[in-house]
Amino acid sequence: MKKSVIWIMVICLIVTTLPLVSCTQAVTEEEAPAPPSSPSEVQLPESKENSEASGEASEVVAKTEEEEEEEPAPPNSPSEVQLPEPREDSDVSIEEALLKRRSIRTYTGEALSLQEVSQLLWAAQGTTSPRGFRTAPSAAATYTLETYIVVGDVEGLGEGVYRYETRQHKLVKVQEGDCRPQLTRASMGPYFIEGGAVYIVFTAVYSRITAGAGTAAGKKFTHMEVGHAAQNVYLQVISLGLATVVIGGFSDSQARKILELPENETPLYFMPVGRMRGSN
């Protein structure tokens, strides 16, 4: 009997305690706060000002990237003009060019093409070898000449005075404007020129050779050299169906002033070039 009473009391105690334990666990589960996030994962709320600033910065970055992508490459400097590659053959033989060579002083007034200008300058002083040799010979390869072209009427090329850079086969503008009329007035004697589209001008830098050969010999060799270059222009002109004349009689002082030449350069030859109207 006592055992039965004891078992009944144990069972009652278990039944009474079980709901309390379940409730306690439920309260504990409901009230226990969630474990805090790792410090590296904490996301702070973004203020309105920061959000707007961030958006503006993103727009600026995006716009900058677009501008960088769309920005065109800078154009070539107008002071430098790369000439077209010259031709190395033609339908006119050297014999025919020699036969037809003439000095002509009047021209049609029509424009020359940039390709024709390229060919003329290459014939005058073009570089034909990696070692720097040119179309015209020079004593001890000193190359005492500088070549300019005074442009008045050339398709795709602005008026002005350009220096010919033989190794790069390009033009470098050294003066704005058309100074052909002034060069014509600087000429002395019966050298009235009409209608030439350009003037090719040869100048000498005597110091390149006089230091080694002496003044007298150096000047003599330089004058031979300009004769070679001028004859090349004559023959190339005939091959292109153009016309020219060599002018050596002019005022040095006026030519220097008109062309704004460096102090160490002496003008030697003018060669106006244009489309042929007649022959002498």
C-alpha positions as CSV (number, residue, x, y, z in Angstrom):
1,M,0.0,0.0,0.0
2,K,2.8,2.4,0.9
3,K,4.5,1.6,-2.4
4,S,1.4,2.4,-4.3
5,V,1.0,5.7,-2.6
6,I,4.6,6.6,-3.2
7,W,4.3,5.8,-7.0
8,I,1.2,7.9,-7.2
9,M,3.0,10.9,-5.6
10,V,5.9,10.5,-8.0
11,I,3.7,10.5,-11.0
12,C,1.8,13.5,-9.7
13,L,5.0,15.4,-9.2
14,I,6.2,14.6,-12.8
15,V,2.9,15.6,-14.3
16,T,2.9,18.9,-12.3
17,T,6.6,19.8,-13.2
18,L,6.5,19.0,-17.0
19,P,4.3,22.0,-18.0
20,L,6.4,24.4,-16.0
21,V,9.6,23.2,-17.8
22,S,7.9,23.5,-21.2
23,C,6.7,27.0,-20.5
24,T,10.1,28.1,-19.2
25,Q,11.8,26.8,-22.4
26,A,9.2,28.6,-24.5
27,V,9.7,31.9,-22.7
28,T,13.4,31.5,-23.0
29,E,13.3,30.8,-26.7
30,E,10.9,33.8,-27.4
31,E,12.8,36.3,-25.2
32,A,16.4,35.4,-26.0
33,P,17.8,38.0,-28.4
34,A,19.4,36.8,-31.6
35,P,23.2,36.6,-31.5
36,P,24.9,39.8,-32.6
37,S,26.2,39.9,-36.1
38,S,29.9,39.7,-36.7
39,P,31.6,43.1,-36.6
40,S,32.8,42.6,-40.2
41,E,29.2,42.1,-41.3
42,V,27.5,45.0,-39.5
43,Q,25.7,47.2,-42.1
44,L,25.1,50.7,-40.8
45,P,22.1,52.5,-42.2
46,E,23.2,55.1,-44.9
47,S,22.2,58.6,-44.3
48,K,20.3,60.5,-47.1
49,E,23.2,62.9,-47.6
50,N,25.7,60.1,-48.0
51,S,23.4,58.2,-50.3
52,E,23.0,61.3,-52.6
53,A,26.7,62.0,-52.5
54,S,27.5,58.4,-53.4
55,G,25.0,58.6,-56.3
56,E,26.5,61.8,-57.6
57,A,30.0,60.3,-57.4
58,S,28.9,57.2,-59.3
59,E,27.4,59.4,-62.0
60,V,30.6,61.5,-62.3
61,V,32.7,58.3,-62.5
62,A,30.4,56.9,-65.2
63,K,30.4,60.2,-67.1
64,T,34.2,60.4,-66.9
65,E,34.6,56.9,-68.3
66,E,32.2,57.6,-71.1
67,E,34.1,60.8,-72.0
68,E,37.4,59.0,-72.0
69,E,36.0,56.4,-74.3
70,E,34.3,58.9,-76.7
71,E,37.1,61.5,-76.7
72,P,38.6,61.5,-80.2
73,A,42.3,61.3,-80.8
74,P,44.0,64.7,-81.0
75,P,44.4,65.8,-84.6
76,N,47.8,66.2,-86.2
77,S,49.4,69.5,-85.5
78,P,48.6,71.9,-88.4
79,S,52.2,73.0,-88.4
80,E,53.3,69.5,-89.6
81,V,52.1,67.7,-92.8
82,Q,53.1,64.2,-93.6
83,L,53.5,64.0,-97.4
84,P,52.2,61.1,-99.5
85,E,54.8,58.5,-100.5
86,P,56.6,59.4,-103.7
87,R,56.5,57.3,-106.8
88,E,59.7,55.5,-107.9
89,D,58.7,55.1,-111.5
90,S,56.8,56.9,-114.3
91,D,55.8,56.7,-117.9
92,V,58.4,59.3,-118.9
93,S,61.9,58.1,-119.5
94,I,65.0,60.0,-118.3
95,E,65.9,60.6,-121.9
96,E,62.5,62.2,-122.7
97,A,62.7,64.4,-119.6
98,L,66.2,65.6,-120.6
99,L,64.9,66.3,-124.2
100,K,61.9,68.3,-123.0
101,R,63.6,70.2,-120.2
102,R,62.9,74.0,-120.5
103,S,62.8,77.1,-118.3
104,I,59.2,78.4,-118.3
105,R,58.1,81.5,-116.5
106,T,54.3,81.6,-117.1
107,Y,51.8,79.1,-115.8
108,T,48.1,78.5,-115.9
109,G,47.4,79.4,-112.3
110,E,45.8,76.0,-111.5
111,A,46.5,74.3,-108.2
112,L,49.0,71.5,-107.7
113,S,48.1,68.3,-105.8
114,L,49.8,67.3,-102.5
115,Q,51.1,64.2,-104.3
116,E,52.8,66.4,-106.9
117,V,54.4,68.5,-104.1
118,S,55.6,65.3,-102.5
119,Q,57.2,64.1,-105.7
120,L,58.9,67.5,-106.4
121,L,60.4,67.7,-102.9
122,W,61.5,64.1,-103.0
123,A,63.3,64.7,-106.3
124,A,65.0,67.8,-104.9
125,Q,66.3,66.4,-101.6
126,G,64.5,63.1,-100.8
127,T,66.3,60.5,-98.6
128,T,66.9,57.3,-100.5
129,S,68.9,55.3,-98.1
130,P,68.9,54.3,-94.4
131,R,72.4,55.9,-94.3
132,G,70.8,59.2,-95.2
133,F,71.9,59.5,-98.8
134,R,69.7,61.7,-101.0
135,T,68.5,62.1,-104.5
136,A,71.2,64.7,-105.2
137,P,74.9,64.2,-104.4
138,S,76.7,66.2,-101.8
139,A,80.4,66.7,-101.1
140,A,81.4,64.3,-98.3
141,A,77.7,63.7,-97.7
142,T,77.5,67.0,-95.7
143,Y,74.2,68.0,-97.2
144,T,74.5,71.7,-96.8
145,L,71.1,72.5,-98.4
146,E,67.8,73.3,-96.7
147,T,64.7,73.1,-98.8
148,Y,61.5,75.2,-98.4
149,I,58.3,75.4,-100.3
150,V,56.3,78.6,-100.4
151,V,52.7,77.4,-100.9
152,G,50.0,79.6,-102.6
153,D,47.7,77.1,-104.3
154,V,48.0,73.4,-103.4
155,E,45.0,71.2,-102.8
156,G,44.7,70.2,-99.2
157,L,47.6,72.4,-98.0
158,G,47.3,75.8,-96.5
159,E,49.2,78.9,-97.6
160,G,52.5,79.5,-95.9
161,V,56.2,78.7,-95.9
162,Y,57.1,75.1,-95.1
163,R,60.5,73.5,-94.4
164,Y,61.0,70.1,-96.0
165,E,62.1,67.4,-93.5
166,T,63.8,64.9,-95.8
167,R,64.2,61.9,-93.5
168,Q,60.5,62.0,-92.4
169,H,59.3,63.2,-95.8
170,K,57.1,65.8,-94.2
171,L,56.6,69.5,-94.1
172,V,56.9,71.8,-91.1
173,K,55.2,75.2,-91.4
174,V,57.5,78.0,-90.4
175,Q,55.4,81.0,-91.6
176,E,51.7,81.7,-92.3
177,G,50.4,83.4,-95.5
178,D,51.2,83.5,-99.2
179,C,54.5,85.4,-99.8
180,R,54.8,84.5,-103.5
181,P,54.2,88.1,-104.6
182,Q,57.0,89.4,-102.3
183,L,59.4,86.8,-103.7
184,T,58.6,87.8,-107.2
185,R,59.3,91.5,-106.3
186,A,62.6,90.4,-104.7
187,S,63.8,89.0,-108.0
188,M,66.1,91.1,-110.1
189,G,66.2,91.2,-113.9
190,P,63.7,89.7,-116.4
191,Y,62.2,87.2,-114.0
192,F,58.6,88.1,-113.8
193,I,56.7,85.0,-112.8
194,E,52.9,84.6,-113.3
195,G,50.7,81.8,-112.1
196,G,53.1,79.6,-110.2
197,A,51.3,77.5,-107.5
198,V,54.4,77.2,-105.4
199,Y,58.0,78.3,-105.0
200,I,60.7,75.8,-104.1
201,V,63.5,77.6,-102.3
202,F,67.0,76.3,-101.6
203,T,69.1,77.8,-98.9
204,A,72.7,76.9,-97.8
205,V,74.1,76.3,-94.4
206,Y,77.8,76.8,-95.3
207,S,79.1,75.9,-91.9
208,R,78.3,72.2,-92.4
209,I,81.2,72.0,-94.9
210,T,83.4,75.0,-94.5
211,A,84.7,73.8,-91.1
212,G,86.3,70.9,-92.8
213,A,86.9,72.1,-96.4
214,G,87.6,75.8,-95.8
215,T,85.4,78.7,-96.8
216,A,86.2,78.9,-100.5
217,A,86.0,75.2,-101.2
218,G,83.0,74.7,-99.0
219,K,81.0,77.4,-100.8
220,K,82.0,76.0,-104.2
221,F,80.9,72.5,-103.2
222,T,77.6,73.9,-101.9
223,H,76.9,75.7,-105.2
224,M,77.5,72.5,-107.1
225,E,75.1,70.7,-104.8
226,V,72.3,73.2,-105.4
227,G,72.8,72.8,-109.1
228,H,72.3,69.0,-108.8
229,A,69.1,69.5,-106.7
230,A,67.7,72.1,-109.2
231,Q,68.3,69.8,-112.2
232,N,66.5,67.0,-110.3
233,V,63.5,69.3,-109.9
234,Y,63.6,70.3,-113.6
235,L,63.5,66.6,-114.7
236,Q,60.8,65.7,-112.2
237,V,58.7,68.7,-113.4
238,I,58.8,67.4,-117.0
239,S,57.8,63.9,-115.8
240,L,54.7,65.4,-114.0
241,G,53.7,67.6,-117.0
242,L,54.5,70.8,-115.0
243,A,56.9,73.7,-115.6
244,T,59.5,75.7,-113.7
245,V,62.5,78.0,-114.0
246,V,65.5,78.6,-111.8
247,I,65.9,82.1,-110.3
248,G,69.3,83.0,-108.8
249,G,69.1,86.8,-109.3
250,F,67.3,88.3,-106.3
251,S,68.0,90.4,-103.2
252,D,69.5,88.3,-100.5
253,S,68.4,90.7,-97.8
254,Q,64.8,90.9,-99.0
255,A,64.6,87.1,-99.4
256,R,65.9,86.6,-95.9
257,K,63.3,89.0,-94.5
258,I,60.4,87.6,-96.5
259,L,61.2,84.0,-95.6
260,E,62.3,84.8,-92.1
261,L,65.3,82.6,-92.5
262,P,67.7,81.7,-89.6
263,E,70.9,83.7,-89.5
264,N,73.0,80.8,-90.6
265,E,71.1,80.2,-93.8
266,T,71.8,81.9,-97.2
267,P,69.1,81.8,-100.0
268,L,70.5,80.4,-103.2
269,Y,67.7,79.5,-105.6
270,F,64.0,80.1,-106.2
271,M,62.1,77.7,-108.4
272,P,58.4,78.6,-109.1
273,V,56.4,75.6,-110.2
274,G,53.1,75.6,-112.0
275,R,51.1,73.9,-114.7
276,M,52.5,74.5,-118.1
277,R,51.0,77.1,-120.4
278,G,53.8,77.5,-123.0
279,S,57.5,77.0,-123.5
280,N,60.5,79.2,-124.3
